[in-house]
Structures are given as structure tokens and as C-alpha cells.
Amino acid sequence: MDGFQAYGAGKAGGAFDPLTFIRQPQTVVRILCWLFSVVIFGCVANEGYVNRPEEEAEFCIFNRNQSACNYAVAMGTLCFLCSSAFLALDVYFPQISGVKDRKKAVMADIGASAMWALLWFVGFCFLANQWQVSREEDNPLREGADAARAAIVFSFFSVFTWAALTLLSLERLKRVSFEEEYNKLFSPPLA
């Protein structure tokens, strides 16, 4: 048993290796989530609003429904921040030596990832529906049509990337739980 090291905790306090970190599946998928949120936010914030000369205010290209554009912009922004925070947690994760703290971090990751997968599914359905029922008279030149379709497509992709993060976090939870059981069985009793 001397050669066995529990997941992560045995290496707590070690040096950070960026190449190993970047090659982890969880890191790759989290970076994709981060990138998709930037694309969605950028598409809707940049080309999601159209103004017509005869009207004063801009309107959302998704069936003139401001809620659709607001939802996409808010989700893109919040997902960007959440992805950034969990990416930072992934960097810091090997430094956490307490198994209970590691377990809390993984449980938070599971909850957040599952929640974002659900919210992106709702967002995809909402944006696709609003785009489908948009009238051509509202936007005869189809300004921002490519951006709207890109936002819808990347919303769809986001569902799967966040679901994949949920599954990867569940695998991580199994490893942390194994580590906890291992520590209970093989740690020396306190005198």
C-alpha cells in the first residue's frame, strides 16, 4: 500500500502543471462552456437588436421579444462568470487537502453544472421558438439572422457541454468518496 496515493490529496501542495491541467477532460469541456457563453453573449449583444427608421427604439430580433434577448445576454454573462469561477476552482482543487472540503467543491460543481444544463435547454427552446415565430415584416433585411442562429446553435451545444461537466463531476465525486473511505480505513488512529 505504500505506492498507492489517494486522488489528489496525496499531492496537495505540489507545483501547478499547466500542461497536465489543460489536458484534463473537465478543463477542456469547461473552456468550451466558457467559449460558448462568450459566443452567445456576443452574438445577441452585438447583432440581436435592430432598429428601423420609422421607430425610435431598438427591438429584439427574436420576435420583438425583449425577454429573449435579455435571457440570452444574462445567461451568457452569468455562464461566463460561472465557468471562470469553476475554472479557477479546478486550478485550486489539487491544493485542497481536506476531503470534506474537496467533496463540497465537487458537489457545488455538480449542482451548478446540472442547473446550467437545464437553463441552457430552456434557453435553447425559448430562443428557437421566438426565432421560429418571428415575422419577416419586422426585419425584412434579415439583419442579425446569422447571429440569432448562432446563438440558438451554441445554446444547444451548451446543454451538452454542461451535461458533460455534470457527468465528469460525478466521476470526480466517486474518486473523492473513495479517497474519504480510504482515509477512514487506513489512517492511523489519533492518540
TORKOL-4160 file (C-alpha; in steps of 0.2 Angstrom, whole numbers, padded with zeros to 4 digits, m for minus):
191
<pt num="1" X="0000" Y="0000" Z="0000"/>
<pt num="2" X="0015" Y="0012" Z="0001"/>
<pt num="3" X="0014" Y="0015" Z="m0018"/>
<pt num="4" X="m0004" Y="0020" Z="m0018"/>
<pt num="5" X="m0009" Y="0038" Z="m0017"/>
<pt num="6" X="m0027" Y="0044" Z="m0015"/>
<pt num="7" X="m0034" Y="0055" Z="m0028"/>
<pt num="8" X="m0026" Y="0072" Z="m0027"/>
<pt num="9" X="m0024" Y="0074" Z="m0008"/>
<pt num="10" X="m0008" Y="0065" Z="m0008"/>
<pt num="11" X="m0001" Y="0078" Z="m0020"/>
<pt num="12" X="m0009" Y="0093" Z="m0011"/>
<pt num="13" X="0003" Y="0107" Z="m0010"/>
<pt num="14" X="0013" Y="0102" Z="m0026"/>
<pt num="15" X="0018" Y="0113" Z="m0040"/>
<pt num="16" X="0004" Y="0118" Z="m0053"/>
<pt num="17" X="0007" Y="0110" Z="m0070"/>
<pt num="18" X="m0002" Y="0119" Z="m0084"/>
<pt num="19" X="0000" Y="0106" Z="m0097"/>
<pt num="20" X="m0007" Y="0092" Z="m0086"/>
<pt num="21" X="m0021" Y="0104" Z="m0081"/>
<pt num="22" X="m0026" Y="0109" Z="m0099"/>
<pt num="23" X="m0026" Y="0091" Z="m0104"/>
<pt num="24" X="m0039" Y="0086" Z="m0092"/>
<pt num="25" X="m0056" Y="0082" Z="m0100"/>
<pt num="26" X="m0065" Y="0093" Z="m0087"/>
<pt num="27" X="m0054" Y="0108" Z="m0091"/>
<pt num="28" X="m0057" Y="0106" Z="m0110"/>
<pt num="29" X="m0076" Y="0105" Z="m0108"/>
<pt num="30" X="m0076" Y="0119" Z="m0095"/>
<pt num="31" X="m0066" Y="0130" Z="m0108"/>
<pt num="32" X="m0079" Y="0125" Z="m0121"/>
<pt num="33" X="m0093" Y="0131" Z="m0110"/>
<pt num="34" X="m0084" Y="0147" Z="m0107"/>
<pt num="35" X="m0081" Y="0150" Z="m0125"/>
<pt num="36" X="m0100" Y="0146" Z="m0130"/>
<pt num="37" X="m0106" Y="0158" Z="m0117"/>
<pt num="38" X="m0095" Y="0172" Z="m0125"/>
<pt num="39" X="m0101" Y="0167" Z="m0142"/>
<pt num="40" X="m0120" Y="0168" Z="m0136"/>
<pt num="41" X="m0117" Y="0184" Z="m0127"/>
<pt num="42" X="m0108" Y="0192" Z="m0141"/>
<pt num="43" X="m0120" Y="0187" Z="m0155"/>
<pt num="44" X="m0135" Y="0194" Z="m0146"/>
<pt num="45" X="m0127" Y="0209" Z="m0138"/>
<pt num="46" X="m0119" Y="0214" Z="m0155"/>
<pt num="47" X="m0132" Y="0209" Z="m0168"/>
<pt num="48" X="m0148" Y="0204" Z="m0158"/>
<pt num="49" X="m0156" Y="0221" Z="m0158"/>
<pt num="50" X="m0162" Y="0230" Z="m0174"/>
<pt num="51" X="m0169" Y="0247" Z="m0176"/>
<pt num="52" X="m0180" Y="0253" Z="m0190"/>
<pt num="53" X="m0180" Y="0271" Z="m0197"/>
<pt num="54" X="m0199" Y="0273" Z="m0193"/>
<pt num="55" X="m0197" Y="0268" Z="m0175"/>
<pt num="56" X="m0187" Y="0276" Z="m0161"/>
<pt num="57" X="m0182" Y="0261" Z="m0150"/>
<pt num="58" X="m0172" Y="0246" Z="m0155"/>
<pt num="59" X="m0181" Y="0229" Z="m0154"/>
<pt num="60" X="m0175" Y="0211" Z="m0152"/>
<pt num="61" X="m0174" Y="0201" Z="m0167"/>
<pt num="62" X="m0181" Y="0186" Z="m0158"/>
<pt num="63" X="m0200" Y="0190" Z="m0162"/>
<pt num="64" X="m0198" Y="0208" Z="m0155"/>
<pt num="65" X="m0197" Y="0199" Z="m0138"/>
<pt num="66" X="m0185" Y="0209" Z="m0126"/>
<pt num="67" X="m0186" Y="0194" Z="m0114"/>
<pt num="68" X="m0177" Y="0183" Z="m0127"/>
<pt num="69" X="m0163" Y="0195" Z="m0129"/>
<pt num="70" X="m0162" Y="0198" Z="m0111"/>
<pt num="71" X="m0162" Y="0180" Z="m0107"/>
<pt num="72" X="m0148" Y="0176" Z="m0119"/>
<pt num="73" X="m0137" Y="0191" Z="m0113"/>
<pt num="74" X="m0140" Y="0187" Z="m0095"/>
<pt num="75" X="m0136" Y="0168" Z="m0097"/>
<pt num="76" X="m0121" Y="0171" Z="m0107"/>
<pt num="77" X="m0114" Y="0183" Z="m0095"/>
<pt num="78" X="m0118" Y="0173" Z="m0079"/>
<pt num="79" X="m0111" Y="0157" Z="m0088"/>
<pt num="80" X="m0095" Y="0166" Z="m0092"/>
<pt num="81" X="m0093" Y="0171" Z="m0074"/>
<pt num="82" X="m0098" Y="0154" Z="m0068"/>
<pt num="83" X="m0086" Y="0145" Z="m0080"/>
<pt num="84" X="m0072" Y="0157" Z="m0075"/>
<pt num="85" X="m0075" Y="0153" Z="m0056"/>
<pt num="86" X="m0076" Y="0135" Z="m0058"/>
<pt num="87" X="m0060" Y="0135" Z="m0069"/>
<pt num="88" X="m0051" Y="0144" Z="m0055"/>
<pt num="89" X="m0058" Y="0131" Z="m0043"/>
<pt num="90" X="m0051" Y="0117" Z="m0054"/>
<pt num="91" X="m0034" Y="0126" Z="m0053"/>
<pt num="92" X="m0035" Y="0127" Z="m0035"/>
<pt num="93" X="m0043" Y="0109" Z="m0032"/>
<pt num="94" X="m0027" Y="0099" Z="m0030"/>
<pt num="95" X="m0021" Y="0111" Z="m0017"/>
<pt num="96" X="m0037" Y="0107" Z="m0006"/>
<pt num="97" X="m0031" Y="0094" Z="0007"/>
<pt num="98" X="m0047" Y="0091" Z="0017"/>
<pt num="99" X="m0058" Y="0078" Z="0009"/>
<pt num="100" X="m0074" Y="0086" Z="0016"/>
<pt num="101" X="m0069" Y="0102" Z="0008"/>
<pt num="102" X="m0065" Y="0093" Z="m0009"/>
<pt num="103" X="m0082" Y="0084" Z="m0008"/>
<pt num="104" X="m0091" Y="0101" Z="m0005"/>
<pt num="105" X="m0082" Y="0109" Z="m0020"/>
<pt num="106" X="m0087" Y="0094" Z="m0031"/>
<pt num="107" X="m0105" Y="0094" Z="m0025"/>
<pt num="108" X="m0106" Y="0113" Z="m0029"/>
<pt num="109" X="m0099" Y="0109" Z="m0047"/>
<pt num="110" X="m0112" Y="0095" Z="m0049"/>
<pt num="111" X="m0126" Y="0106" Z="m0044"/>
<pt num="112" X="m0120" Y="0121" Z="m0054"/>
<pt num="113" X="m0117" Y="0111" Z="m0070"/>
<pt num="114" X="m0134" Y="0102" Z="m0069"/>
<pt num="115" X="m0143" Y="0119" Z="m0066"/>
<pt num="116" X="m0134" Y="0127" Z="m0081"/>
<pt num="117" X="m0138" Y="0112" Z="m0092"/>
<pt num="118" X="m0156" Y="0114" Z="m0088"/>
<pt num="119" X="m0156" Y="0133" Z="m0090"/>
<pt num="120" X="m0147" Y="0131" Z="m0107"/>
<pt num="121" X="m0160" Y="0119" Z="m0113"/>
<pt num="122" X="m0174" Y="0131" Z="m0108"/>
<pt num="123" X="m0164" Y="0145" Z="m0116"/>
<pt num="124" X="m0162" Y="0135" Z="m0132"/>
<pt num="125" X="m0181" Y="0131" Z="m0133"/>
<pt num="126" X="m0186" Y="0149" Z="m0129"/>
<pt num="127" X="m0174" Y="0156" Z="m0142"/>
<pt num="128" X="m0178" Y="0144" Z="m0156"/>
<pt num="129" X="m0197" Y="0146" Z="m0153"/>
<pt num="130" X="m0195" Y="0165" Z="m0153"/>
<pt num="131" X="m0185" Y="0164" Z="m0169"/>
<pt num="132" X="m0197" Y="0152" Z="m0177"/>
<pt num="133" X="m0212" Y="0164" Z="m0174"/>
<pt num="134" X="m0203" Y="0180" Z="m0179"/>
<pt num="135" X="m0211" Y="0189" Z="m0193"/>
<pt num="136" X="m0202" Y="0194" Z="m0209"/>
<pt num="137" X="m0210" Y="0211" Z="m0209"/>
<pt num="138" X="m0202" Y="0215" Z="m0193"/>
<pt num="139" X="m0185" Y="0213" Z="m0200"/>
<pt num="140" X="m0186" Y="0212" Z="m0220"/>
<pt num="141" X="m0167" Y="0213" Z="m0222"/>
<pt num="142" X="m0164" Y="0199" Z="m0210"/>
<pt num="143" X="m0152" Y="0209" Z="m0200"/>
<pt num="144" X="m0143" Y="0199" Z="m0187"/>
<pt num="145" X="m0151" Y="0182" Z="m0194"/>
<pt num="146" X="m0134" Y="0173" Z="m0193"/>
<pt num="147" X="m0131" Y="0180" Z="m0176"/>
<pt num="148" X="m0148" Y="0174" Z="m0170"/>
<pt num="149" X="m0145" Y="0156" Z="m0177"/>
<pt num="150" X="m0128" Y="0156" Z="m0170"/>
<pt num="151" X="m0135" Y="0160" Z="m0153"/>
<pt num="152" X="m0148" Y="0146" Z="m0154"/>
<pt num="153" X="m0135" Y="0133" Z="m0160"/>
<pt num="154" X="m0122" Y="0137" Z="m0147"/>
<pt num="155" X="m0137" Y="0137" Z="m0134"/>
<pt num="156" X="m0140" Y="0119" Z="m0140"/>
<pt num="157" X="m0121" Y="0115" Z="m0138"/>
<pt num="158" X="m0121" Y="0122" Z="m0121"/>
<pt num="159" X="m0134" Y="0110" Z="m0115"/>
<pt num="160" X="m0122" Y="0095" Z="m0119"/>
<pt num="161" X="m0106" Y="0103" Z="m0113"/>
<pt num="162" X="m0114" Y="0107" Z="m0096"/>
<pt num="163" X="m0122" Y="0090" Z="m0095"/>
<pt num="164" X="m0104" Y="0083" Z="m0099"/>
<pt num="165" X="m0097" Y="0093" Z="m0085"/>
<pt num="166" X="m0111" Y="0086" Z="m0073"/>
<pt num="167" X="m0105" Y="0068" Z="m0078"/>
<pt num="168" X="m0087" Y="0072" Z="m0076"/>
<pt num="169" X="m0090" Y="0080" Z="m0059"/>
<pt num="170" X="m0100" Y="0064" Z="m0054"/>
<pt num="171" X="m0084" Y="0054" Z="m0058"/>
<pt num="172" X="m0074" Y="0066" Z="m0048"/>
<pt num="173" X="m0086" Y="0064" Z="m0033"/>
<pt num="174" X="m0084" Y="0045" Z="m0034"/>
<pt num="175" X="m0065" Y="0047" Z="m0033"/>
<pt num="176" X="m0066" Y="0059" Z="m0019"/>
<pt num="177" X="m0078" Y="0047" Z="m0010"/>
<pt num="178" X="m0066" Y="0033" Z="m0012"/>
<pt num="179" X="m0052" Y="0044" Z="m0005"/>
<pt num="180" X="m0063" Y="0048" Z="0010"/>
<pt num="181" X="m0066" Y="0029" Z="0013"/>
<pt num="182" X="m0048" Y="0025" Z="0010"/>
<pt num="183" X="m0043" Y="0038" Z="0023"/>
<pt num="184" X="m0056" Y="0031" Z="0036"/>
<pt num="185" X="m0049" Y="0013" Z="0034"/>
<pt num="186" X="m0030" Y="0016" Z="0033"/>
<pt num="187" X="m0027" Y="0032" Z="0043"/>
<pt num="188" X="m0018" Y="0030" Z="0059"/>
<pt num="189" X="m0029" Y="0032" Z="0075"/>
<pt num="190" X="m0026" Y="0049" Z="0084"/>
<pt num="191" X="m0018" Y="0046" Z="0101"/>
